[in-house]
């Protein structure tokens, strides 16, 4: 694809994405590092379904360590290592306006990175650098939590795959990134088996190593519903004006 036109590149990527409406893996290993590390090593389940359904649940010998989910209306986030008695939740529309509590990996961006959201050619500029002829950058402007951001996707033209998704703030500071590698076929579609998520501001880095993947499975509706301990305090970010409530 080194001689591909911008239209060719986007058409190729969207053709791949059109074949994956959903995917699921119960065979995920997690290694985390940094000040926000959840645990040295975890097992996890990941389910994703276009356009907004997402569920990530990681566990250790202590039980669930992280539960992060999203459905068509709302999202939620709980991490034992941070505020074990608090579940952050909110609407997608509310998150677009909410700036008081930054979310390390915005659900909408993460869905795009996980490969089930088509690329809108009208919003993307395709850039080529003669010094890296086997790469292309897809750049677009967006807003995340009310702040202007730049989305950058790096395409490996030899592989024909997006190998990195990044978000940058208005000062060109990295907000979050997802790097993909070790692409292997699943149901005729090439999907990454290694994903490295990085959030510098939160001081966290997480490597997901994915084994078996089901492509376009029938996923129970309950997967997209929050099922955490009802005794946990729910903090609705739609209503938060300042920081998180102080623990009493």
N, C-alpha and C positions, 0 to 999 in steps of 0.2 A: 504493500500500500504506500510505498515511499513516494510514488508519483500521483497519489490520489488528490483530487480536488477537495476543497472544503465540503461541498455537497456530498461527494462520495464518502467522506469520512463519517459525517453525521448519519447518512443513509445506512451505512454498514452497521454503525453502533445501534441505531434504532431498530434495525432488522433483527439483531441479536436480542435486544430487550423485548421486542414484541413476542418472542418465544417463551419468555419467563414472566408469567403473571404473579407467580408465588414460588417460594422455595422454603424448605425446612430441613434442619439438621439437629439430631439429638446426639451427635457425635462431635462435640466441640471441646477443645482444650484451651484454657485461658492462662496466659502468663502476664502478670501485671508488675509494673515497677513505678517508682516515683513517690512523691510525698502523698499522693492520693491513692496509693496502691490498695486494692481490695484484699488481696491475699497472694502469696507467691504462686500458687497453681490452683486452678479451678476447673471443674467440668461445667458445661453449659448446654442449653437448648436455644436455638435461634429459629424463629419463624417470621416470615415476611410476606406480605401480600399487598399488591397495588390496590388503591393508591396510598393508604395511610395506615394499614394494619401492620403492627410490628410487635414482637415479643422477644425479649432477651432475658433469660433467667440463668444465673450462675450460682453454683453451690460448692461448698467444701464439706469437710467432716462435721462442721458446726451446723450445717443446714444451708438455707438460702443466704447468699451474700449480696446479690444484686437482683433486682427485678425492675425492668424498664419496659414499658409498653405503650402502645398507641392504637387508637381505633379512629373511626371517621370523625368523632367529635372531640375526644380528649386524649391526653397522654398522662403517664405517671412515672415517677422515678423514686426508687428506694435503694439505699446502700447501707449495709450494716456498719461499715467502717466510718461513715460520716456522721449522720444524725440518725441513729438506729430507731428512735421513736417517732420519726417524722417521715411521712410520704409526701413528696411534692407532686401536685397534680394541677391540671389546668386545661383550658380549651386551646385549640390550635390558633384561633383568631386572637385569643387573649395573649398567647405567647408572642405573637407578632408585635404586640404593643408593650409588653412587659419588659422592663430593663433592670428592675431592682435585683433579681436573682438570675444570674447567667446560667444557662444550661450547657454543660460541656459539649454535648453532641446533639444539636437541634434535630428533632425527629424528621422533619422534612428533608433536611440535608442528608441525614443518615439513610433514609429510604432511597434517595437518589444514588448514594454511594453503594448500596447493596444491590443495585442493578435491576430494579423493577419499575422505574419511572422513566418514560421516554424523554429524550432531549428535545427541547423546543428550538428549532433552527432559527426562529426569528429573534431569539434572545441571546444567541451565542455568537461570539466572534472567534473564528479559527485562525490561530497564529502559527507561523512556521519560522524556524530559525535555521539558516544555512549551516550553522555549526552543529546542529543536532537534526540531521535530515530524517532520522528514523523516529522522530517525535513530532507531535502537534499538541498545541495547547488550545483548549476550548475555554474561553473566558466570558463571563457574564456578570452583570451587576445585579445585586439583590439587596434585600433588607432582612436581617435576622434580629429578632427582639428589638425592633424599632431602630436598629443601627444599620447604616449602609455598609455592605460587604462586597467583596469580589470573590466569586466562585471560580476556581481554576480546576480543570480536568486535564490531566496529562495522558495522551494517547500514545501507546507504543505501536507504531505503524507496522512493524514487522509481525507483532502478535495480533494486531487488529483489536486490541483491548485497551480499556481505560485502566491505567495502573496506579493512578493517584487522583484523589479528590481533596481539594484544600479550600479553606475559607480564610480570607484575609480582611482585616479591618481597614478603615479609611487611611490609616498610617502605614499600611502594608505589613502589619504585624500578624503573624500566623495565629488564628483562633483555634482551628482544628484541622486535622488531616487524617485521611484514610488511605493507606498504601496496600495495593493488591499484588499478589504474586502467586506462583505455583498454580497456574491455570490448568484445570483438568476437565475432561468431558463428563457431563451428567445429562442423560436423556438427549444427547446430541448437541448440547449447549456447553460452551466453555465457561466455567465459573472458577473464581479464585478460591484456593484452599488455605491461603494465608492472608489475613487482613490485620494490619497494624493500625490501631487508632491512637492518635496522639492529641493531647490537649495541653499545650505548654502552660497556660495560665493556671490550670488546676494542678499542674505538676504530675500528670498521669499519662502513662503509656501502657497500652494493652495489646497483646498479640493473640489473635484468634487463629488456631489451627483447626481446620474443618475436615472431618472425615467424610462419611457418606452423606450425600445430599439428595433429597427428594425434590424433583422439579414439578411444579404445578400440582401439588397434592391437594386433597380435600381436607382443609384445616377446620377443626371445630370452632364455632363462633365464640365459645367460652374462652378460647385462647386470647382473644382480644379484649378481655375484661379483667379489671384489677381483682386479684384474689388474695390479697395480703391480709394479715391479722387485722380484724376490724377494730381492735383496741389501739392501733397506731393512730397518732394524730395526723390528720390530713390537712395540709397547707395548700389552699387553693391560690395559685399564683395569679389568677385573675383579680384577686382581691388584695394582693400584697402591694403596699405602697413603698415601704422601706425594705430593710433586710428581713431575713427569716426571724421568726419569734424566738426570743431568748428562752432557753430551757429553764424551767422553774425547779 
